[in-house]
Structure formats: C-alpha cells, structure tokens
Amino acid sequence: MLLRALIVLLLVLNLGVAAWWWQRDPAPAATRAAVAPGVAPLRLLGEAQPRTAVKPALAQAAAAAVPAAADTTASVAAN
C-alpha cells in the first residue's frame, strides 16, 4: 500500500511540474547590451576574425622579452 501511495505521489508531482512548465511565460528574446561609443564589444573566441598581422608582432615582443628576463635574473644572482 505504501508503494502504491508513493507511485501516486510521484505521478501527481510530475503532473504538477508539467503543468507549471506549460503555464510559464516564454523566455524574453536575447538583446545586446548597450556599449559606450568607441568601445569594442566583447566577442567569443570563435567569433573573432583571425589576425595574422598580430602574430609576428607578438613573436618579436616575446623574443625581445626573453633576453631582458635573462639579464634581470643574472643581476639578481650577482647581488
């Protein structure tokens, strides 16, 4: 008898949740956030256009940063 009562209770709860979902308001349409003039909006990585001109500049900056880091380490070790 207890098992039958639990099954009926679960059935009533499932029907209640189904009715609640059916009666709810639809989700509002997605809107874009307002962005201040002159500020680029945020974009997902997949949406971004590939920048080929930036890659050589980053490689040059990384190459220039490596000797500077080695000089700093050497000066700290000397002290």
C-alpha positions in Angstrom: 0.0 0.0 0.0 2.9 2.4 0.8 4.5 1.6 -2.5 1.2 2.4 -4.4 0.9 5.7 -2.4 4.5 6.7 -3.4 3.8 6.0 -7.0 0.6 8.1 -7.0 2.5 10.9 -5.2 5.3 10.9 -7.8 2.7 10.9 -10.6 0.9 13.9 -9.1 4.2 15.7 -8.6 5.2 15.0 -12.2 1.9 16.3 -13.5 2.3 19.4 -11.3 5.7 20.1 -12.7 4.5 19.5 -16.3 1.6 22.0 -15.8 4.0 24.5 -14.2 6.3 24.4 -17.2 3.4 24.5 -19.6 1.9 27.6 -18.0 5.2 29.6 -17.6 5.9 32.7 -19.7 8.3 32.2 -22.7 11.8 33.4 -22.2 12.4 37.0 -23.4 14.3 37.5 -26.6 18.0 37.9 -26.3 19.1 41.6 -26.6 22.6 43.0 -26.9 23.9 45.1 -24.1 24.5 48.8 -24.8 28.1 49.6 -25.4 29.7 53.1 -24.9 30.7 54.7 -28.2 34.3 53.9 -29.1 34.4 50.7 -27.1 34.7 47.4 -28.9 32.1 44.9 -27.8 33.2 41.6 -26.3 33.3 38.6 -28.6 33.7 34.9 -28.2 36.9 33.4 -29.4 35.1 31.6 -32.2 33.6 34.8 -33.4 36.8 36.7 -33.7 38.5 37.2 -37.0 42.0 35.8 -37.3 44.7 38.5 -37.0 47.7 37.5 -39.0 49.5 40.8 -38.5 49.5 40.5 -34.7 51.3 37.1 -34.6 54.6 38.4 -36.0 54.5 41.4 -33.6 53.8 39.0 -30.7 56.7 36.8 -31.7 59.1 39.8 -31.9 57.9 41.1 -28.5 58.4 37.6 -27.0 61.9 37.3 -28.4 62.8 40.8 -27.1 61.4 39.9 -23.6 63.4 36.7 -23.2 66.9 38.4 -23.1 65.6 41.1 -20.8 64.3 38.4 -18.4 67.7 36.6 -18.5 69.5 39.9 -17.7 67.3 40.5 -14.7 67.9 37.1 -13.4 71.6 37.4 -13.8 71.7 40.8 -12.0 69.6 39.3 -9.1 72.0 36.3 -8.8 75.0 38.7 -8.7 73.6 40.6 -5.7 
